[in-house]
Amino acid sequence: MKYAEFPHLGRRPYTEFAQAGVLEPEPDELAPEAVAPWVYARRSVPRERVEWWYHLPTRLWFRVRRDTASDTVLGVEAARGDER
């Protein structure tokens, strides 16, 4: 089982979390016909990215920086109350 260190929680297994998407800004100039491809058809290439993770038992949100090539957690921040 994989584990990571989380603020306020300590070392927790990945299985306690629901991944809620990538924290990535929407492009400024997005034509109406380009919205669906941007949302649903983007290439998923291995890289470092920031994701929203939700801790199911405590209902806390976290920003997790993760390398998708190695599935390694590189950093975790607790989300502020005004972010979600």
PyMOL Python script that loads the backbone (N, CA, C, O; Angstrom):
from pymol import cmd

cmd.read_pdbstr("""\
ATOM      1  N   MET A   1       0.841  -1.165   0.000  1.00  0.00           N
ATOM      2  CA  MET A   1       0.000   0.000   0.000  1.00  0.00           C
ATOM      3  C   MET A   1       0.897   1.243   0.000  1.00  0.00           C
ATOM      4  O   MET A   1       1.958   1.251   0.625  1.00  0.00           O
ATOM      5  N   LYS A   2       0.459   2.298  -0.710  1.00  0.00           N
ATOM      6  CA  LYS A   2       1.229   3.536  -0.782  1.00  0.00           C
ATOM      7  C   LYS A   2       0.735   4.517   0.277  1.00  0.00           C
ATOM      8  O   LYS A   2      -0.459   4.599   0.566  1.00  0.00           O
ATOM      9  N   TYR A   3       1.691   5.261   0.851  1.00  0.00           N
ATOM     10  CA  TYR A   3       1.404   6.234   1.902  1.00  0.00           C
ATOM     11  C   TYR A   3       2.044   7.569   1.553  1.00  0.00           C
ATOM     12  O   TYR A   3       3.003   7.630   0.784  1.00  0.00           O
ATOM     13  N   ALA A   4       1.503   8.635   2.125  1.00  0.00           N
ATOM     14  CA  ALA A   4       2.093   9.969   2.010  1.00  0.00           C
ATOM     15  C   ALA A   4       1.821  10.723   3.306  1.00  0.00           C
ATOM     16  O   ALA A   4       0.900  10.391   4.052  1.00  0.00           O
ATOM     17  N   GLU A   5       2.644  11.753   3.565  1.00  0.00           N
ATOM     18  CA  GLU A   5       2.464  12.597   4.742  1.00  0.00           C
ATOM     19  C   GLU A   5       1.518  13.750   4.407  1.00  0.00           C
ATOM     20  O   GLU A   5       1.704  14.440   3.404  1.00  0.00           O
ATOM     21  N   PHE A   6       0.508  13.954   5.247  1.00  0.00           N
ATOM     22  CA  PHE A   6      -0.480  15.007   5.035  1.00  0.00           C
ATOM     23  C   PHE A   6      -0.536  15.920   6.251  1.00  0.00           C
ATOM     24  O   PHE A   6      -0.491  15.451   7.388  1.00  0.00           O
ATOM     25  N   PRO A   7      -0.638  17.259   6.005  1.00  0.00           N
ATOM     26  CA  PRO A   7      -0.790  18.185   7.134  1.00  0.00           C
ATOM     27  C   PRO A   7      -2.040  17.837   7.933  1.00  0.00           C
ATOM     28  O   PRO A   7      -3.062  17.469   7.354  1.00  0.00           O
ATOM     29  N   HIS A   8      -1.971  17.945   9.224  1.00  0.00           N
ATOM     30  CA  HIS A   8      -3.080  17.685  10.159  1.00  0.00           C
ATOM     31  C   HIS A   8      -3.414  16.203  10.306  1.00  0.00           C
ATOM     32  O   HIS A   8      -4.117  15.829  11.245  1.00  0.00           O
ATOM     33  N   LEU A   9      -2.925  15.341   9.394  1.00  0.00           N
ATOM     34  CA  LEU A   9      -3.292  13.918   9.430  1.00  0.00           C
ATOM     35  C   LEU A   9      -2.117  12.989   9.674  1.00  0.00           C
ATOM     36  O   LEU A   9      -2.290  11.900  10.221  1.00  0.00           O
ATOM     37  N   GLY A  10      -0.926  13.406   9.274  1.00  0.00           N
ATOM     38  CA  GLY A  10       0.231  12.521   9.364  1.00  0.00           C
ATOM     39  C   GLY A  10       0.286  11.577   8.174  1.00  0.00           C
ATOM     40  O   GLY A  10      -0.207  11.897   7.092  1.00  0.00           O
ATOM     41  N   ARG A  11       0.877  10.433   8.378  1.00  0.00           N
ATOM     42  CA  ARG A  11       1.065   9.439   7.312  1.00  0.00           C
ATOM     43  C   ARG A  11      -0.254   8.694   7.071  1.00  0.00           C
ATOM     44  O   ARG A  11      -0.774   8.036   7.971  1.00  0.00           O
ATOM     45  N   ARG A  12      -0.788   8.804   5.855  1.00  0.00           N
ATOM     46  CA  ARG A  12      -2.072   8.192   5.527  1.00  0.00           C
ATOM     47  C   ARG A  12      -1.955   7.399   4.228  1.00  0.00           C
ATOM     48  O   ARG A  12      -1.180   7.781   3.351  1.00  0.00           O
ATOM     49  N   PRO A  13      -2.702   6.309   4.081  1.00  0.00           N
ATOM     50  CA  PRO A  13      -2.689   5.542   2.834  1.00  0.00           C
ATOM     51  C   PRO A  13      -3.491   6.254   1.741  1.00  0.00           C
ATOM     52  O   PRO A  13      -4.465   6.949   2.028  1.00  0.00           O
ATOM     53  N   TYR A  14      -3.079   6.076   0.508  1.00  0.00           N
ATOM     54  CA  TYR A  14      -3.779   6.668  -0.643  1.00  0.00           C
ATOM     55  C   TYR A  14      -5.253   6.253  -0.671  1.00  0.00           C
ATOM     56  O   TYR A  14      -6.100   7.010  -1.144  1.00  0.00           O
ATOM     57  N   THR A  15      -5.557   5.069  -0.173  1.00  0.00           N
ATOM     58  CA  THR A  15      -6.919   4.540  -0.270  1.00  0.00           C
ATOM     59  C   THR A  15      -7.945   5.352   0.530  1.00  0.00           C
ATOM     60  O   THR A  15      -9.148   5.184   0.329  1.00  0.00           O
ATOM     61  N   GLU A  16      -7.489   6.222   1.427  1.00  0.00           N
ATOM     62  CA  GLU A  16      -8.410   7.061   2.198  1.00  0.00           C
ATOM     63  C   GLU A  16      -8.829   8.313   1.439  1.00  0.00           C
ATOM     64  O   GLU A  16      -9.609   9.113   1.955  1.00  0.00           O
ATOM     65  N   PHE A  17      -8.325   8.496   0.226  1.00  0.00           N
ATOM     66  CA  PHE A  17      -8.547   9.725  -0.527  1.00  0.00           C
ATOM     67  C   PHE A  17      -9.272   9.460  -1.833  1.00  0.00           C
ATOM     68  O   PHE A  17      -9.136   8.403  -2.449  1.00  0.00           O
ATOM     69  N   ALA A  18     -10.044  10.455  -2.232  1.00  0.00           N
ATOM     70  CA  ALA A  18     -10.641  10.474  -3.564  1.00  0.00           C
ATOM     71  C   ALA A  18      -9.922  11.560  -4.348  1.00  0.00           C
ATOM     72  O   ALA A  18      -9.820  12.697  -3.889  1.00  0.00           O
ATOM     73  N   GLN A  19      -9.429  11.215  -5.517  1.00  0.00           N
ATOM     74  CA  GLN A  19      -8.770  12.203  -6.358  1.00  0.00           C
ATOM     75  C   GLN A  19      -9.856  12.959  -7.100  1.00  0.00           C
ATOM     76  O   GLN A  19     -10.683  12.352  -7.782  1.00  0.00           O
ATOM     77  N   ALA A  20      -9.860  14.291  -6.972  1.00  0.00           N
ATOM     78  CA  ALA A  20     -10.967  15.090  -7.496  1.00  0.00           C
ATOM     79  C   ALA A  20     -10.588  15.938  -8.704  1.00  0.00           C
ATOM     80  O   ALA A  20     -11.340  16.840  -9.075  1.00  0.00           O
ATOM     81  N   GLY A  21      -9.467  15.677  -9.314  1.00  0.00           N
ATOM     82  CA  GLY A  21      -9.117  16.391 -10.534  1.00  0.00           C
ATOM     83  C   GLY A  21      -7.817  17.152 -10.441  1.00  0.00           C
ATOM     84  O   GLY A  21      -7.208  17.278  -9.379  1.00  0.00           O
ATOM     85  N   VAL A  22      -7.413  17.653 -11.594  1.00  0.00           N
ATOM     86  CA  VAL A  22      -6.158  18.376 -11.730  1.00  0.00           C
ATOM     87  C   VAL A  22      -6.415  19.857 -11.496  1.00  0.00           C
ATOM     88  O   VAL A  22      -7.401  20.415 -11.978  1.00  0.00           O
ATOM     89  N   LEU A  23      -5.532  20.470 -10.766  1.00  0.00           N
ATOM     90  CA  LEU A  23      -5.611  21.903 -10.509  1.00  0.00           C
ATOM     91  C   LEU A  23      -4.868  22.601 -11.634  1.00  0.00           C
ATOM     92  O   LEU A  23      -3.659  22.820 -11.555  1.00  0.00           O
ATOM     93  N   GLU A  24      -5.597  22.944 -12.676  1.00  0.00           N
ATOM     94  CA  GLU A  24      -5.000  23.522 -13.869  1.00  0.00           C
ATOM     95  C   GLU A  24      -5.913  24.640 -14.368  1.00  0.00           C
ATOM     96  O   GLU A  24      -7.109  24.413 -14.554  1.00  0.00           O
ATOM     97  N   PRO A  25      -5.381  25.828 -14.586  1.00  0.00           N
ATOM     98  CA  PRO A  25      -6.246  26.931 -15.016  1.00  0.00           C
ATOM     99  C   PRO A  25      -6.789  26.722 -16.427  1.00  0.00           C
ATOM    100  O   PRO A  25      -6.123  26.157 -17.294  1.00  0.00           O
ATOM    101  N   GLU A  26      -7.996  27.188 -16.626  1.00  0.00           N
ATOM    102  CA  GLU A  26      -8.618  27.144 -17.950  1.00  0.00           C
ATOM    103  C   GLU A  26      -7.938  28.184 -18.831  1.00  0.00           C
ATOM    104  O   GLU A  26      -7.621  29.277 -18.360  1.00  0.00           O
ATOM    105  N   PRO A  27      -7.708  27.861 -20.106  1.00  0.00           N
ATOM    106  CA  PRO A  27      -7.097  28.849 -21.002  1.00  0.00           C
ATOM    107  C   PRO A  27      -7.951  30.118 -21.085  1.00  0.00           C
ATOM    108  O   PRO A  27      -9.179  30.047 -21.042  1.00  0.00           O
ATOM    109  N   ASP A  28      -7.298  31.276 -21.203  1.00  0.00           N
ATOM    110  CA  ASP A  28      -8.011  32.552 -21.277  1.00  0.00           C
ATOM    111  C   ASP A  28      -8.921  32.637 -22.499  1.00  0.00           C
ATOM    112  O   ASP A  28     -10.102  32.963 -22.382  1.00  0.00           O
ATOM    113  N   GLU A  29      -8.374  32.348 -23.646  1.00  0.00           N
ATOM    114  CA  GLU A  29      -9.127  32.449 -24.897  1.00  0.00           C
ATOM    115  C   GLU A  29      -9.476  31.054 -25.384  1.00  0.00           C
ATOM    116  O   GLU A  29      -8.683  30.410 -26.070  1.00  0.00           O
ATOM    117  N   LEU A  30     -10.656  30.594 -25.031  1.00  0.00           N
ATOM    118  CA  LEU A  30     -11.091  29.256 -25.421  1.00  0.00           C
ATOM    119  C   LEU A  30     -12.361  29.395 -26.244  1.00  0.00           C
ATOM    120  O   LEU A  30     -13.411  29.762 -25.717  1.00  0.00           O
ATOM    121  N   ALA A  31     -12.265  29.102 -27.537  1.00  0.00           N
ATOM    122  CA  ALA A  31     -13.425  29.205 -28.430  1.00  0.00           C
ATOM    123  C   ALA A  31     -14.487  28.199 -27.997  1.00  0.00           C
ATOM    124  O   ALA A  31     -14.145  27.132 -27.488  1.00  0.00           O
ATOM    125  N   PRO A  32     -15.762  28.513 -28.185  1.00  0.00           N
ATOM    126  CA  PRO A  32     -16.841  27.609 -27.763  1.00  0.00           C
ATOM    127  C   PRO A  32     -16.691  26.177 -28.287  1.00  0.00           C
ATOM    128  O   PRO A  32     -16.987  25.222 -27.570  1.00  0.00           O
ATOM    129  N   GLU A  33     -16.236  26.025 -29.523  1.00  0.00           N
ATOM    130  CA  GLU A  33     -16.076  24.676 -30.088  1.00  0.00           C
ATOM    131  C   GLU A  33     -14.859  23.941 -29.515  1.00  0.00           C
ATOM    132  O   GLU A  33     -14.703  22.743 -29.749  1.00  0.00           O
ATOM    133  N   ALA A  34     -13.998  24.637 -28.771  1.00  0.00           N
ATOM    134  CA  ALA A  34     -12.805  24.016 -28.191  1.00  0.00           C
ATOM    135  C   ALA A  34     -12.986  23.623 -26.732  1.00  0.00           C
ATOM    136  O   ALA A  34     -12.087  23.022 -26.145  1.00  0.00           O
ATOM    137  N   VAL A  35     -14.125  23.947 -26.136  1.00  0.00           N
ATOM    138  CA  VAL A  35     -14.338  23.652 -24.720  1.00  0.00           C
ATOM    139  C   VAL A  35     -14.355  22.147 -24.461  1.00  0.00           C
ATOM    140  O   VAL A  35     -13.624  21.666 -23.595  1.00  0.00           O
ATOM    141  N   ALA A  36     -15.171  21.401 -25.191  1.00  0.00           N
ATOM    142  CA  ALA A  36     -15.280  19.946 -24.972  1.00  0.00           C
ATOM    143  C   ALA A  36     -13.937  19.237 -25.177  1.00  0.00           C
ATOM    144  O   ALA A  36     -13.556  18.432 -24.327  1.00  0.00           O
ATOM    145  N   PRO A  37     -13.204  19.498 -26.263  1.00  0.00           N
ATOM    146  CA  PRO A  37     -11.892  18.847 -26.394  1.00  0.00           C
ATOM    147  C   PRO A  37     -10.933  19.204 -25.269  1.00  0.00           C
ATOM    148  O   PRO A  37     -10.159  18.357 -24.824  1.00  0.00           O
ATOM    149  N   TRP A  38     -10.975  20.473 -24.796  1.00  0.00           N
ATOM    150  CA  TRP A  38     -10.078  20.858 -23.703  1.00  0.00           C
ATOM    151  C   TRP A  38     -10.423  20.100 -22.419  1.00  0.00           C
ATOM    152  O   TRP A  38      -9.524  19.718 -21.669  1.00  0.00           O
ATOM    153  N   VAL A  39     -11.692  19.883 -22.164  1.00  0.00           N
ATOM    154  CA  VAL A  39     -12.123  19.197 -20.944  1.00  0.00           C
ATOM    155  C   VAL A  39     -11.939  17.684 -21.051  1.00  0.00           C
ATOM    156  O   VAL A  39     -11.450  17.050 -20.116  1.00  0.00           O
ATOM    157  N   TYR A  40     -12.330  17.101 -22.195  1.00  0.00           N
ATOM    158  CA  TYR A  40     -12.428  15.638 -22.279  1.00  0.00           C
ATOM    159  C   TYR A  40     -11.356  14.946 -23.108  1.00  0.00           C
ATOM    160  O   TYR A  40     -11.167  13.740 -22.949  1.00  0.00           O
ATOM    161  N   ALA A  41     -10.655  15.642 -23.974  1.00  0.00           N
ATOM    162  CA  ALA A  41      -9.763  14.949 -24.911  1.00  0.00           C
ATOM    163  C   ALA A  41      -8.308  15.389 -24.810  1.00  0.00           C
ATOM    164  O   ALA A  41      -7.566  15.285 -25.786  1.00  0.00           O
ATOM    165  N   ARG A  42      -7.891  15.877 -23.650  1.00  0.00           N
ATOM    166  CA  ARG A  42      -6.491  16.262 -23.503  1.00  0.00           C
ATOM    167  C   ARG A  42      -5.612  15.023 -23.387  1.00  0.00           C
ATOM    168  O   ARG A  42      -6.026  13.993 -22.855  1.00  0.00           O
ATOM    169  N   ARG A  43      -4.399  15.147 -23.894  1.00  0.00           N
ATOM    170  CA  ARG A  43      -3.455  14.033 -23.800  1.00  0.00           C
ATOM    171  C   ARG A  43      -2.995  13.883 -22.355  1.00  0.00           C
ATOM    172  O   ARG A  43      -2.682  14.867 -21.685  1.00  0.00           O
ATOM    173  N   SER A  44      -2.961  12.680 -21.902  1.00  0.00           N
ATOM    174  CA  SER A  44      -2.486  12.408 -20.553  1.00  0.00           C
ATOM    175  C   SER A  44      -1.051  11.894 -20.642  1.00  0.00           C
ATOM    176  O   SER A  44      -0.817  10.696 -20.797  1.00  0.00           O
ATOM    177  N   VAL A  45      -0.111  12.804 -20.544  1.00  0.00           N
ATOM    178  CA  VAL A  45       1.301  12.439 -20.631  1.00  0.00           C
ATOM    179  C   VAL A  45       1.897  12.437 -19.233  1.00  0.00           C
ATOM    180  O   VAL A  45       1.509  13.252 -18.395  1.00  0.00           O
ATOM    181  N   PRO A  46       2.830  11.538 -18.970  1.00  0.00           N
ATOM    182  CA  PRO A  46       3.467  11.512 -17.652  1.00  0.00           C
ATOM    183  C   PRO A  46       4.197  12.826 -17.381  1.00  0.00           C
ATOM    184  O   PRO A  46       5.012  13.277 -18.187  1.00  0.00           O
ATOM    185  N   ARG A  47       3.894  13.423 -16.244  1.00  0.00           N
ATOM    186  CA  ARG A  47       4.516  14.688 -15.879  1.00  0.00           C
ATOM    187  C   ARG A  47       4.213  15.002 -14.425  1.00  0.00           C
ATOM    188  O   ARG A  47       3.478  14.275 -13.756  1.00  0.00           O
ATOM    189  N   GLU A  48       4.785  16.087 -13.951  1.00  0.00           N
ATOM    190  CA  GLU A  48       4.476  16.566 -12.610  1.00  0.00           C
ATOM    191  C   GLU A  48       3.237  17.456 -12.713  1.00  0.00           C
ATOM    192  O   GLU A  48       3.142  18.302 -13.603  1.00  0.00           O
ATOM    193  N   ARG A  49       2.290  17.255 -11.794  1.00  0.00           N
ATOM    194  CA  ARG A  49       1.093  18.083 -11.804  1.00  0.00           C
ATOM    195  C   ARG A  49       0.535  18.227 -10.389  1.00  0.00           C
ATOM    196  O   ARG A  49       0.913  17.487  -9.481  1.00  0.00           O
ATOM    197  N   VAL A  50      -0.361  19.181 -10.220  1.00  0.00           N
ATOM    198  CA  VAL A  50      -0.997  19.414  -8.923  1.00  0.00           C
ATOM    199  C   VAL A  50      -2.444  18.948  -9.022  1.00  0.00           C
ATOM    200  O   VAL A  50      -3.149  19.283  -9.975  1.00  0.00           O
ATOM    201  N   GLU A  51      -2.879  18.181  -8.041  1.00  0.00           N
ATOM    202  CA  GLU A  51      -4.219  17.594  -8.049  1.00  0.00           C
ATOM    203  C   GLU A  51      -4.951  17.937  -6.760  1.00  0.00           C
ATOM    204  O   GLU A  51      -4.328  18.209  -5.733  1.00  0.00           O
ATOM    205  N   TRP A  52      -6.275  17.921  -6.821  1.00  0.00           N
ATOM    206  CA  TRP A  52      -7.106  18.007  -5.629  1.00  0.00           C
ATOM    207  C   TRP A  52      -7.329  16.608  -5.097  1.00  0.00           C
ATOM    208  O   TRP A  52      -7.744  15.721  -5.842  1.00  0.00           O
ATOM    209  N   TRP A  53      -7.059  16.395  -3.815  1.00  0.00           N
ATOM    210  CA  TRP A  53      -7.366  15.129  -3.152  1.00  0.00           C
ATOM    211  C   TRP A  53      -8.280  15.428  -1.973  1.00  0.00           C
ATOM    212  O   TRP A  53      -8.083  16.404  -1.250  1.00  0.00           O
ATOM    213  N   TYR A  54      -9.276  14.580  -1.790  1.00  0.00           N
ATOM    214  CA  TYR A  54     -10.267  14.743  -0.729  1.00  0.00           C
ATOM    215  C   TYR A  54     -10.138  13.585   0.249  1.00  0.00           C
ATOM    216  O   TYR A  54     -10.233  12.422  -0.145  1.00  0.00           O
ATOM    217  N   HIS A  55      -9.921  13.899   1.534  1.00  0.00           N
ATOM    218  CA  HIS A  55      -9.797  12.849   2.548  1.00  0.00           C
ATOM    219  C   HIS A  55     -11.195  12.473   3.019  1.00  0.00           C
ATOM    220  O   HIS A  55     -11.864  13.265   3.683  1.00  0.00           O
ATOM    221  N   LEU A  56     -11.627  11.293   2.686  1.00  0.00           N
ATOM    222  CA  LEU A  56     -13.000  10.859   2.949  1.00  0.00           C
ATOM    223  C   LEU A  56     -13.378  10.844   4.431  1.00  0.00           C
ATOM    224  O   LEU A  56     -14.456  11.336   4.765  1.00  0.00           O
ATOM    225  N   PRO A  57     -12.551  10.307   5.345  1.00  0.00           N
ATOM    226  CA  PRO A  57     -12.963  10.261   6.755  1.00  0.00           C
ATOM    227  C   PRO A  57     -13.106  11.636   7.422  1.00  0.00           C
ATOM    228  O   PRO A  57     -13.975  11.818   8.274  1.00  0.00           O
ATOM    229  N   THR A  58     -12.258  12.609   7.041  1.00  0.00           N
ATOM    230  CA  THR A  58     -12.286  13.907   7.728  1.00  0.00           C
ATOM    231  C   THR A  58     -12.905  15.029   6.894  1.00  0.00           C
ATOM    232  O   THR A  58     -13.131  16.126   7.406  1.00  0.00           O
ATOM    233  N   ARG A  59     -13.175  14.768   5.635  1.00  0.00           N
ATOM    234  CA  ARG A  59     -13.736  15.761   4.705  1.00  0.00           C
ATOM    235  C   ARG A  59     -12.805  16.958   4.490  1.00  0.00           C
ATOM    236  O   ARG A  59     -13.272  18.078   4.284  1.00  0.00           O
ATOM    237  N   LEU A  60     -11.506  16.725   4.536  1.00  0.00           N
ATOM    238  CA  LEU A  60     -10.515  17.772   4.296  1.00  0.00           C
ATOM    239  C   LEU A  60     -10.003  17.689   2.856  1.00  0.00           C
ATOM    240  O   LEU A  60      -9.876  16.601   2.294  1.00  0.00           O
ATOM    241  N   TRP A  61      -9.712  18.848   2.271  1.00  0.00           N
ATOM    242  CA  TRP A  61      -9.170  18.941   0.917  1.00  0.00           C
ATOM    243  C   TRP A  61      -7.673  19.232   0.982  1.00  0.00           C
ATOM    244  O   TRP A  61      -7.195  19.931   1.875  1.00  0.00           O
ATOM    245  N   PHE A  62      -6.941  18.672   0.004  1.00  0.00           N
ATOM    246  CA  PHE A  62      -5.502  18.882  -0.092  1.00  0.00           C
ATOM    247  C   PHE A  62      -5.097  19.106  -1.540  1.00  0.00           C
ATOM    248  O   PHE A  62      -5.705  18.561  -2.461  1.00  0.00           O
ATOM    249  N   ARG A  63      -4.051  19.923  -1.729  1.00  0.00           N
ATOM    250  CA  ARG A  63      -3.403  20.063  -3.026  1.00  0.00           C
ATOM    251  C   ARG A  63      -2.189  19.143  -2.979  1.00  0.00           C
ATOM    252  O   ARG A  63      -1.305  19.310  -2.138  1.00  0.00           O
ATOM    253  N   VAL A  64      -2.154  18.178  -3.882  1.00  0.00           N
ATOM    254  CA  VAL A  64      -1.073  17.191  -3.906  1.00  0.00           C
ATOM    255  C   VAL A  64      -0.276  17.373  -5.194  1.00  0.00           C
ATOM    256  O   VAL A  64      -0.826  17.294  -6.292  1.00  0.00           O
ATOM    257  N   ARG A  65       1.030  17.618  -5.047  1.00  0.00           N
ATOM    258  CA  ARG A  65       1.931  17.692  -6.204  1.00  0.00           C
ATOM    259  C   ARG A  65       2.485  16.290  -6.408  1.00  0.00           C
ATOM    260  O   ARG A  65       3.110  15.714  -5.518  1.00  0.00           O
ATOM    261  N   ARG A  66       2.236  15.746  -7.620  1.00  0.00           N
ATOM    262  CA  ARG A  66       2.551  14.343  -7.868  1.00  0.00           C
ATOM    263  C   ARG A  66       3.221  14.167  -9.221  1.00  0.00           C
ATOM    264  O   ARG A  66       2.860  14.831 -10.193  1.00  0.00           O
ATOM    265  N   ASP A  67       4.200  13.267  -9.279  1.00  0.00           N
ATOM    266  CA  ASP A  67       4.827  12.871 -10.536  1.00  0.00           C
ATOM    267  C   ASP A  67       4.022  11.697 -11.067  1.00  0.00           C
ATOM    268  O   ASP A  67       4.040  10.615 -10.479  1.00  0.00           O
ATOM    269  N   THR A  68       3.314  11.901 -12.178  1.00  0.00           N
ATOM    270  CA  THR A  68       2.441  10.842 -12.685  1.00  0.00           C
ATOM    271  C   THR A  68       3.215   9.706 -13.354  1.00  0.00           C
ATOM    272  O   THR A  68       2.674   8.613 -13.524  1.00  0.00           O
ATOM    273  N   ALA A  69       4.463   9.944 -13.733  1.00  0.00           N
ATOM    274  CA  ALA A  69       5.268   8.879 -14.337  1.00  0.00           C
ATOM    275  C   ALA A  69       5.622   7.808 -13.307  1.00  0.00           C
ATOM    276  O   ALA A  69       5.584   6.614 -13.604  1.00  0.00           O
ATOM    277  N   SER A  70       5.966   8.244 -12.098  1.00  0.00           N
ATOM    278  CA  SER A  70       6.365   7.295 -11.055  1.00  0.00           C
ATOM    279  C   SER A  70       5.301   7.124  -9.974  1.00  0.00           C
ATOM    280  O   SER A  70       5.467   6.316  -9.060  1.00  0.00           O
ATOM    281  N   ASP A  71       4.199   7.891 -10.078  1.00  0.00           N
ATOM    282  CA  ASP A  71       3.133   7.898  -9.075  1.00  0.00           C
ATOM    283  C   ASP A  71       3.703   8.199  -7.691  1.00  0.00           C
ATOM    284  O   ASP A  71       3.357   7.551  -6.704  1.00  0.00           O
ATOM    285  N   THR A  72       4.584   9.195  -7.643  1.00  0.00           N
ATOM    286  CA  THR A  72       5.221   9.605  -6.408  1.00  0.00           C
ATOM    287  C   THR A  72       4.667  10.946  -5.954  1.00  0.00           C
ATOM    288  O   THR A  72       4.597  11.889  -6.743  1.00  0.00           O
ATOM    289  N   VAL A  73       4.274  11.038  -4.693  1.00  0.00           N
ATOM    290  CA  VAL A  73       3.827  12.305  -4.132  1.00  0.00           C
ATOM    291  C   VAL A  73       5.058  13.138  -3.805  1.00  0.00           C
ATOM    292  O   VAL A  73       5.941  12.692  -3.072  1.00  0.00           O
ATOM    293  N   LEU A  74       5.113  14.362  -4.355  1.00  0.00           N
ATOM    294  CA  LEU A  74       6.259  15.243  -4.176  1.00  0.00           C
ATOM    295  C   LEU A  74       6.016  16.305  -3.115  1.00  0.00           C
ATOM    296  O   LEU A  74       6.964  16.862  -2.562  1.00  0.00           O
ATOM    297  N   GLY A  75       4.761  16.583  -2.832  1.00  0.00           N
ATOM    298  CA  GLY A  75       4.442  17.579  -1.824  1.00  0.00           C
ATOM    299  C   GLY A  75       2.945  17.644  -1.587  1.00  0.00           C
ATOM    300  O   GLY A  75       2.156  17.310  -2.471  1.00  0.00           O
ATOM    301  N   VAL A  76       2.549  18.075  -0.385  1.00  0.00           N
ATOM    302  CA  VAL A  76       1.136  18.160  -0.010  1.00  0.00           C
ATOM    303  C   VAL A  76       0.907  19.457   0.751  1.00  0.00           C
ATOM    304  O   VAL A  76       1.693  19.815   1.627  1.00  0.00           O
ATOM    305  N   GLU A  77      -0.170  20.159   0.416  1.00  0.00           N
ATOM    306  CA  GLU A  77      -0.591  21.357   1.149  1.00  0.00           C
ATOM    307  C   GLU A  77      -2.057  21.221   1.511  1.00  0.00           C
ATOM    308  O   GLU A  77      -2.857  20.727   0.717  1.00  0.00           O
ATOM    309  N   ALA A  78      -2.406  21.655   2.700  1.00  0.00           N
ATOM    310  CA  ALA A  78      -3.813  21.689   3.085  1.00  0.00           C
ATOM    311  C   ALA A  78      -4.469  22.843   2.344  1.00  0.00           C
ATOM    312  O   ALA A  78      -3.898  23.929   2.251  1.00  0.00           O
ATOM    313  N   ALA A  79      -5.663  22.612   1.820  1.00  0.00           N
ATOM    314  CA  ALA A  79      -6.400  23.663   1.127  1.00  0.00           C
ATOM    315  C   ALA A  79      -7.016  24.609   2.131  1.00  0.00           C
ATOM    316  O   ALA A  79      -7.442  24.191   3.208  1.00  0.00           O
ATOM    317  N   ARG A  80      -7.065  25.880   1.784  1.00  0.00           N
ATOM    318  CA  ARG A  80      -7.739  26.853   2.630  1.00  0.00           C
ATOM    319  C   ARG A  80      -9.246  26.708   2.430  1.00  0.00           C
ATOM    320  O   ARG A  80      -9.688  26.169   1.415  1.00  0.00           O
ATOM    321  N   GLY A  81     -10.019  27.176   3.372  1.00  0.00           N
ATOM    322  CA  GLY A  81     -11.468  27.044   3.313  1.00  0.00           C
ATOM    323  C   GLY A  81     -12.123  27.756   2.149  1.00  0.00           C
ATOM    324  O   GLY A  81     -13.227  27.383   1.751  1.00  0.00           O
ATOM    325  N   ASP A  82     -11.477  28.776   1.585  1.00  0.00           N
ATOM    326  CA  ASP A  82     -12.088  29.529   0.496  1.00  0.00           C
ATOM    327  C   ASP A  82     -11.739  28.985  -0.883  1.00  0.00           C
ATOM    328  O   ASP A  82     -12.136  29.571  -1.890  1.00  0.00           O
ATOM    329  N   GLU A  83     -11.007  27.882  -0.950  1.00  0.00           N
ATOM    330  CA  GLU A  83     -10.559  27.365  -2.250  1.00  0.00           C
ATOM    331  C   GLU A  83     -11.520  26.369  -2.878  1.00  0.00           C
ATOM    332  O   GLU A  83     -11.514  26.227  -4.101  1.00  0.00           O
ATOM    333  N   ARG A  84     -12.317  25.695  -2.132  1.00  0.00           N
ATOM    334  CA  ARG A  84     -13.161  24.639  -2.689  1.00  0.00           C
ATOM    335  C   ARG A  84     -14.589  24.978  -2.576  1.00  0.00           C
ATOM    336  O   ARG A  84     -15.444  24.198  -2.995  1.00  0.00           O
TER     337      ARG A  84
END
""", "prot")
cmd.dss("prot")
cmd.show_as("cartoon", "prot")
cmd.util.cbc("prot")
cmd.orient("prot")
